Amino acid sequence: MSSIITYCPTCGLVLDPAPDPAHGGVCPQCSPVPLVPHSVSEEQAPLWGVGTGFFVWIASVALTIGLPIVFAVAYVVVRMLQTGQPPSLPTMMEDRGFILVTVGSTLPAHLLILLICWLVVTSRGRRPFWRTLGWEWYPQFKWVHAVGLAFLMLGVAIVFQKLLPHRETDFEKILMRGYSVRVMIAVLAVMTAPLVEEIVYRGVLYGGIERAHGKSAAVVVATFLFALVHVQQYWGSVATLATIFLLSLVLTMLRAWTGKLLPCVATHLVFNGIQAAGLLLTPDKAINSQPDQAALMLIWRILGLEGMGP
């Protein structure tokens, strides 16, 4: 007769002895989920650890940086074949097609990152993806709280823009390349970035570190690494970097408090979505003169708070 092991289907924790069904039969570390007995003969896939979490993070950074370079090189080669001479770097930076290709390459990068995360989280299909990540609401945090928290962070971002030093960033230069570029950035910021970034940072990376070293270490590392990868993009603007750090800290603390990923994705989505709408609704003249503040100031005016600005 084979022995029986009881484990939690959400976090993968082996429970020995099995909890008494009369007391609910649930894992003490997770929300109430019925425990499923499996015989020891069945292969039990352990959850990923710290090393795997860092591997996923490194892979996400490599794809986010590397794939645009590949697409950019391919575009330059095509241009050389068309014109018979290599284009100069200043010429390429003014070429809207070049900008669209490099920015658009973020989409296949995000899809590849999602594939890697799926392979890790499910152990190649042996675990449920969404449930393992914690894709559910927390009882004290729903959509309305995500919206409120996002608007609160945007309010702080406006204060940062008014009080902290700022210099034109590479991202702002891209925004000034035309409306079509801003549309593509807005679509990516809403459709893929919140989901992919939260799965990588507050899902896989945070989860691996928390299981090995606890919540405090997971909060510190995930917060720092998320902010770090945005430094080059927003270098020169202390205000924007402060906003990114605030966003990262709030979302990671939200993950630690709720134990769920869905609240983080929802808050990040609303935060990005409001700014994306601002980018699309702001006139070109405002974007070209103050791209760092135009979208936020438009939101400020829509809320009827322009008279309260510093």
C-alpha positions as CSV (number, residue, x, y, z in Angstrom):
1,M,0.0,0.0,0.0
2,S,1.6,3.3,-1.1
3,S,1.8,6.2,1.3
4,I,-0.2,9.3,0.7
5,I,1.1,12.9,0.5
6,T,-1.2,15.9,0.8
7,Y,0.0,19.1,-0.8
8,C,-1.5,22.5,-1.4
9,P,-2.3,22.9,-5.1
10,T,-1.8,26.7,-4.9
11,C,1.7,27.1,-3.4
12,G,2.9,23.4,-3.7
13,L,3.7,23.1,0.0
14,V,3.9,19.5,1.2
15,L,1.7,19.2,4.3
16,D,2.7,16.4,6.7
17,P,0.7,15.5,8.6
18,A,-2.3,16.4,6.4
19,P,-4.7,19.0,8.0
20,D,-7.8,17.7,9.6
21,P,-10.7,18.0,7.2
22,A,-12.9,18.8,10.2
23,H,-10.9,22.0,10.5
24,G,-11.3,23.0,6.9
25,G,-8.5,21.0,5.4
26,V,-6.6,24.0,4.0
27,C,-3.0,25.1,3.7
28,P,-2.3,27.7,6.4
29,Q,-0.2,29.9,4.0
30,C,-2.9,30.2,1.3
31,S,-6.5,31.2,0.9
32,P,-8.9,28.4,1.5
33,V,-8.4,25.9,-1.3
34,P,-9.3,22.2,-1.1
35,L,-6.3,20.0,-0.7
36,V,-5.8,17.2,-3.2
37,P,-4.2,14.0,-2.1
38,H,-1.7,12.4,-4.5
39,S,0.2,9.2,-4.2
40,V,4.0,9.4,-4.0
41,S,4.2,7.6,-7.3
42,E,2.9,10.7,-9.0
43,E,5.6,13.3,-10.0
44,Q,5.2,16.4,-7.9
45,A,6.6,19.5,-9.5
46,P,8.2,21.9,-6.9
47,L,7.7,25.6,-7.3
48,W,10.5,27.7,-8.7
49,G,13.2,29.1,-6.4
50,V,15.3,32.2,-6.3
51,G,17.7,31.2,-9.1
52,T,14.8,30.6,-11.5
53,G,13.3,33.9,-10.5
54,F,16.5,35.7,-11.3
55,F,16.8,33.8,-14.6
56,V,13.4,34.9,-15.7
57,W,14.2,38.5,-14.8
58,I,17.5,38.4,-16.7
59,A,15.7,36.8,-19.7
60,S,13.1,39.5,-19.6
61,V,15.7,42.3,-19.6
62,A,17.7,40.6,-22.4
63,L,14.6,40.3,-24.6
64,T,13.4,43.8,-23.9
65,I,16.8,45.3,-24.8
66,G,18.0,42.7,-27.4
67,L,14.9,42.3,-29.6
68,P,14.6,46.0,-30.4
69,I,18.3,46.0,-31.4
70,V,17.7,43.0,-33.7
71,F,14.7,44.8,-35.3
72,A,16.7,48.0,-35.6
73,V,19.6,46.3,-37.4
74,A,17.2,44.6,-39.8
75,Y,15.6,48.0,-40.6
76,V,19.0,49.6,-41.2
77,V,20.0,46.7,-43.5
78,V,16.7,47.1,-45.5
79,R,17.4,50.8,-45.8
80,M,20.9,50.2,-47.0
81,L,19.6,47.8,-49.7
82,Q,17.1,50.4,-50.8
83,T,19.4,53.5,-50.9
84,G,22.8,51.8,-51.5
85,Q,24.4,53.6,-48.6
86,P,24.4,53.3,-44.8
87,P,22.1,55.8,-43.1
88,S,23.6,58.0,-40.4
89,L,22.6,57.7,-36.8
90,P,21.0,61.2,-36.6
91,T,19.0,60.3,-39.8
92,M,17.7,57.1,-38.2
93,M,16.7,58.9,-35.0
94,E,14.6,61.2,-37.1
95,D,13.1,58.3,-39.1
96,R,9.6,57.6,-37.8
97,G,9.5,54.2,-39.4
98,F,12.7,53.3,-37.6
99,I,11.1,54.4,-34.3
100,L,7.9,52.5,-34.9
101,V,9.8,49.3,-35.7
102,T,12.0,49.5,-32.6
103,V,9.1,50.4,-30.3
104,G,6.8,47.8,-31.9
105,S,9.4,45.1,-31.3
106,T,8.4,45.3,-27.6
107,L,5.3,43.3,-28.5
108,P,7.1,40.1,-29.6
109,A,9.5,40.6,-26.7
110,H,6.6,40.6,-24.3
111,L,5.1,37.5,-25.8
112,L,8.4,35.6,-25.5
113,I,8.7,36.7,-21.9
114,L,5.2,35.4,-21.2
115,L,6.1,32.1,-22.7
116,I,9.1,31.8,-20.5
117,C,7.0,32.7,-17.4
118,W,4.4,30.1,-18.4
119,L,7.0,27.4,-18.7
120,V,8.4,28.3,-15.2
121,V,5.1,28.8,-13.4
122,T,3.4,25.7,-14.7
123,S,6.5,23.6,-14.7
124,R,5.9,23.0,-18.4
125,G,2.2,22.4,-18.0
126,R,2.0,20.5,-14.8
127,R,0.5,23.3,-12.7
128,P,-2.3,25.8,-13.3
129,F,-0.7,29.1,-14.5
130,W,-3.1,31.8,-13.2
131,R,-4.0,30.1,-9.9
132,T,-0.4,29.5,-9.0
133,L,0.4,33.2,-9.6
134,G,-2.5,34.3,-7.4
135,W,-4.8,35.6,-10.1
136,E,-7.7,36.6,-7.9
137,W,-8.9,39.5,-5.9
138,Y,-8.2,40.1,-2.3
139,P,-11.3,40.5,-0.1
140,Q,-10.3,44.1,0.9
141,F,-9.0,45.1,-2.5
142,K,-11.1,45.2,-5.7
143,W,-11.3,47.3,-8.9
144,V,-12.4,50.4,-7.1
145,H,-9.4,50.3,-4.9
146,A,-7.1,49.8,-7.9
147,V,-8.5,52.9,-9.5
148,G,-8.2,55.0,-6.4
149,L,-4.7,53.9,-5.7
150,A,-3.6,54.6,-9.3
151,F,-5.1,58.2,-9.1
152,L,-3.3,58.7,-5.8
153,M,0.0,57.8,-7.3
154,L,-0.6,60.0,-10.3
155,G,-1.3,62.9,-7.9
156,V,2.0,62.3,-6.2
157,A,3.7,62.1,-9.7
158,I,2.4,65.5,-10.5
159,V,3.8,66.9,-7.3
160,F,7.2,65.3,-8.2
161,Q,7.1,66.9,-11.6
162,K,6.6,70.3,-9.9
163,L,9.2,70.0,-7.2
164,L,12.0,67.7,-8.4
165,P,14.7,68.4,-11.1
166,H,14.0,67.3,-14.7
167,R,16.0,67.1,-17.9
168,E,14.8,65.9,-21.2
169,T,14.9,62.0,-21.4
170,D,15.2,59.6,-24.3
171,F,11.6,58.6,-23.8
172,E,10.4,62.1,-24.2
173,K,12.4,62.4,-27.5
174,I,10.6,59.4,-28.7
175,L,7.2,60.9,-27.8
176,M,7.9,63.9,-30.0
177,R,8.4,61.8,-33.1
178,G,4.7,61.9,-33.9
179,Y,1.2,60.8,-33.0
180,S,1.6,57.3,-34.5
181,V,4.5,56.7,-32.2
182,R,2.5,57.8,-29.2
183,V,-0.4,55.6,-30.2
184,M,1.9,52.5,-30.3
185,I,3.5,53.4,-27.0
186,A,0.0,53.9,-25.4
187,V,-1.2,50.5,-26.8
188,L,1.8,48.7,-25.4
189,A,1.6,50.5,-22.1
190,V,-2.0,49.3,-21.6
191,M,-2.2,46.0,-23.4
192,T,1.0,44.1,-22.5
193,A,3.3,46.1,-20.2
194,P,1.3,45.8,-16.9
195,L,0.6,42.1,-17.3
196,V,4.1,41.1,-18.4
197,E,5.9,43.3,-15.9
198,E,3.8,42.2,-13.0
199,I,4.1,38.5,-13.8
200,V,7.9,38.9,-14.0
201,Y,8.5,41.1,-11.0
202,R,5.6,40.6,-8.6
203,G,4.9,37.1,-9.8
204,V,7.9,34.9,-10.6
205,L,10.8,37.0,-9.1
206,Y,8.9,38.0,-5.9
207,G,7.5,34.5,-5.4
208,G,10.9,32.8,-5.7
209,I,12.5,35.2,-3.2
210,E,9.6,35.2,-0.8
211,R,9.7,31.4,-0.4
212,A,13.4,31.4,0.2
213,H,14.1,34.5,2.2
214,G,10.7,36.0,3.3
215,K,8.5,39.0,2.3
216,S,11.0,41.7,3.4
217,A,13.7,40.5,1.1
218,A,11.3,40.0,-1.8
219,V,9.9,43.5,-1.4
220,V,13.3,45.1,-1.4
221,V,14.7,43.1,-4.4
222,A,11.6,43.3,-6.6
223,T,11.2,47.0,-5.9
224,F,14.8,47.8,-6.7
225,L,15.1,45.7,-9.9
226,F,11.9,47.1,-11.4
227,A,13.1,50.7,-10.8
228,L,16.6,49.8,-12.0
229,V,15.5,48.6,-15.5
230,H,13.7,52.0,-16.1
231,V,16.7,54.2,-15.2
232,Q,18.2,54.3,-18.7
233,Q,14.8,55.1,-20.2
234,Y,14.2,58.1,-17.9
235,W,17.7,59.1,-17.1
236,G,17.9,62.9,-16.5
237,S,14.5,63.2,-14.8
238,V,14.7,62.8,-11.0
239,A,10.9,63.4,-10.9
240,T,10.1,60.6,-13.3
241,L,12.6,58.2,-11.6
242,A,11.0,59.0,-8.2
243,T,7.6,58.2,-9.7
244,I,8.9,54.9,-11.1
245,F,10.3,54.0,-7.7
246,L,7.1,54.9,-5.9
247,L,5.1,52.8,-8.4
248,S,7.4,49.8,-7.9
249,L,7.3,50.1,-4.1
250,V,3.5,50.5,-3.9
251,L,2.9,47.5,-6.2
252,T,5.3,45.3,-4.4
253,M,3.9,46.2,-1.0
254,L,0.5,45.5,-2.4
255,R,1.6,42.0,-3.5
256,A,3.1,41.4,0.0
257,W,-0.1,42.5,1.7
258,T,-2.6,40.7,-0.4
259,G,-0.6,37.7,-1.5
260,K,-2.3,38.1,-4.9
261,L,-1.0,39.2,-8.3
262,L,-4.3,40.4,-9.8
263,P,-4.5,43.6,-7.6
264,C,-1.0,44.6,-8.8
265,V,-1.9,44.1,-12.4
266,A,-5.1,46.0,-12.1
267,T,-3.5,49.0,-10.4
268,H,-0.6,49.0,-12.9
269,L,-3.1,48.9,-15.7
270,V,-5.1,51.8,-14.5
271,F,-1.9,53.8,-13.8
272,N,-0.6,53.3,-17.3
273,G,-4.0,53.6,-18.9
274,I,-4.7,57.0,-17.5
275,Q,-1.4,58.3,-18.7
276,A,-1.9,56.6,-22.1
277,A,-5.2,58.4,-22.5
278,G,-3.5,61.6,-21.6
279,L,-0.8,61.1,-24.3
280,L,-3.4,60.5,-26.9
281,L,-5.6,63.4,-26.0
282,T,-2.9,66.0,-25.4
283,P,-2.3,68.3,-28.4
284,D,1.0,68.0,-30.3
285,K,2.1,71.5,-29.3
286,A,1.9,70.6,-25.6
287,I,3.7,67.3,-26.1
288,N,6.5,69.0,-28.1
289,S,7.0,71.8,-25.5
290,Q,6.6,69.8,-22.2
291,P,6.4,66.1,-22.9
292,D,7.3,65.2,-19.4
293,Q,4.2,67.0,-17.9
294,A,1.7,67.3,-20.8
295,A,-0.2,64.0,-20.1
296,L,-0.3,64.5,-16.3
297,M,-1.3,68.1,-16.7
298,L,-4.2,67.2,-19.0
299,I,-5.4,64.7,-16.4
300,W,-5.1,67.4,-13.7
301,R,-7.3,69.8,-15.9
302,I,-9.9,67.1,-16.6
303,L,-10.3,66.6,-12.9
304,G,-10.9,70.3,-12.6
305,L,-7.8,70.8,-10.3
306,E,-5.7,73.1,-12.5
307,G,-6.3,76.0,-10.1
308,M,-4.8,73.9,-7.2
309,G,-1.5,73.3,-9.0
310,P,1.7,74.7,-7.4
